[in-house]
Amino acid sequence: MSEHHSPIEHTHEEHHADMSKKLIWKVFFYLLAITCLEFFIALALVYHGPLEKGPLVNFIYVVLTLVKAYYIVAYFMHLKFEKMGFIVSTLIVFVFIIYFIILLLTEGSYLNIHLNHVFG
């Protein structure tokens, strides 16, 4: 039998060649460090420390969560190794989903306020 590799197998191998064990552990420790930082903020700084719950702490949590989401999507879901067109199309869909969630929350709070006056 001859050894024949299709182009699909070749590109699949190229994606996984970029993901070495060293890189996987590196990303794992980044995610672990960010998670430990979140716990430190929650337990040491907010619960027993100088920070109070509020918009600043929420903003810090959102930023740290977005950084963690980037590492998970980029490396473990292999999006970093895809073509730019696929990445842009995925991001556009994600932005629209977030936009629609914001619209639904805004409309829902509007209806909650105004329907309570009508039927309340």
C-alpha positions as CSV (number, residue, x, y, z in Angstrom):
1,M,0.0,0.0,0.0
2,S,1.2,3.5,-0.7
3,E,1.3,6.2,1.9
4,H,-1.0,8.9,0.7
5,H,-1.8,11.9,2.8
6,S,-4.7,14.1,1.8
7,P,-4.4,17.9,2.1
8,I,-7.1,17.8,4.8
9,E,-4.9,15.6,7.0
10,H,-2.0,17.8,6.3
11,T,-3.7,21.0,7.5
12,H,-5.1,19.2,10.5
13,E,-1.6,18.1,11.5
14,E,-0.3,21.7,11.0
15,H,-2.9,23.0,13.5
16,H,-2.0,20.5,16.1
17,A,1.8,20.9,15.4
18,D,1.4,24.5,16.7
19,M,-0.2,23.2,19.9
20,S,2.7,21.6,21.7
21,K,2.5,20.2,25.3
22,K,4.6,23.1,26.4
23,L,2.1,25.7,25.0
24,I,-0.9,23.8,26.4
25,W,0.7,23.9,29.9
26,K,1.7,27.6,29.4
27,V,-1.9,28.5,28.6
28,F,-3.2,26.3,31.5
29,F,-1.0,28.2,34.0
30,Y,-2.1,31.6,32.5
31,L,-5.7,30.5,33.1
32,L,-4.8,29.2,36.6
33,A,-3.1,32.5,37.5
34,I,-6.1,34.6,36.3
35,T,-8.4,32.4,38.3
36,C,-6.3,32.7,41.4
37,L,-6.2,36.5,40.9
38,E,-10.0,36.5,40.7
39,F,-10.3,34.5,44.0
40,F,-7.7,36.8,45.7
41,I,-9.7,39.8,44.7
42,A,-13.0,38.2,45.9
43,L,-11.7,36.8,49.1
44,A,-8.9,39.0,50.3
45,L,-9.7,42.4,48.8
46,V,-13.4,42.5,48.7
47,Y,-14.5,40.2,51.6
48,H,-11.8,41.1,54.1
49,G,-10.1,44.1,52.5
50,P,-10.3,47.6,51.3
51,L,-12.4,47.1,48.1
52,E,-16.2,47.2,48.2
53,K,-18.6,45.5,45.9
54,G,-19.5,47.9,43.1
55,P,-18.8,48.9,39.5
56,L,-15.0,48.8,39.8
57,V,-14.9,45.2,41.1
58,N,-17.4,44.1,38.5
59,F,-15.4,45.8,35.7
60,I,-12.3,44.0,36.9
61,Y,-14.1,40.6,36.9
62,V,-15.5,41.2,33.4
63,V,-12.0,42.1,32.0
64,L,-10.4,39.1,33.7
65,T,-13.2,36.8,32.4
66,L,-12.8,38.1,28.9
67,V,-9.1,37.4,29.0
68,K,-9.8,33.9,30.2
69,A,-12.4,33.5,27.4
70,Y,-9.8,34.7,24.8
71,Y,-7.2,32.1,25.9
72,I,-9.8,29.3,25.9
73,V,-11.3,30.1,22.5
74,A,-7.9,30.9,20.9
75,Y,-5.9,27.9,22.1
76,F,-8.2,25.1,23.3
77,M,-10.8,25.7,20.6
78,H,-8.0,26.3,18.0
79,L,-9.5,29.6,16.8
80,K,-6.1,31.3,16.8
81,F,-4.9,28.9,14.1
82,E,-7.8,29.5,11.7
83,K,-7.9,31.9,8.8
84,M,-8.7,35.5,9.4
85,G,-12.0,35.3,7.5
86,F,-13.4,32.7,9.8
87,I,-12.3,34.6,12.9
88,V,-13.9,37.8,11.7
89,S,-17.2,36.1,10.8
90,T,-17.3,34.4,14.2
91,L,-16.6,37.7,16.0
92,I,-19.3,39.5,14.0
93,V,-21.9,36.9,15.0
94,F,-20.7,37.1,18.7
95,V,-21.1,40.9,18.6
96,F,-24.6,40.7,17.2
97,I,-25.6,38.2,19.9
98,I,-24.3,40.5,22.6
99,Y,-26.1,43.4,21.0
100,F,-29.4,41.5,20.9
101,I,-29.0,40.5,24.5
102,I,-28.6,44.1,25.5
103,L,-31.6,45.1,23.4
104,L,-33.7,42.4,25.0
105,L,-32.6,43.5,28.5
106,T,-33.3,47.1,27.7
107,E,-36.8,46.4,26.3
108,G,-37.6,44.1,29.2
109,S,-36.7,46.7,31.8
110,Y,-38.8,49.3,29.9
111,L,-41.8,47.0,29.8
112,N,-41.4,46.1,33.4
113,I,-41.4,49.7,34.5
114,H,-44.3,50.9,32.3
115,L,-46.6,47.8,32.6
116,N,-46.4,48.0,36.3
117,H,-47.9,51.5,36.1
118,V,-50.7,50.3,33.7
119,F,-51.6,47.1,35.4
120,G,-50.2,47.7,38.9
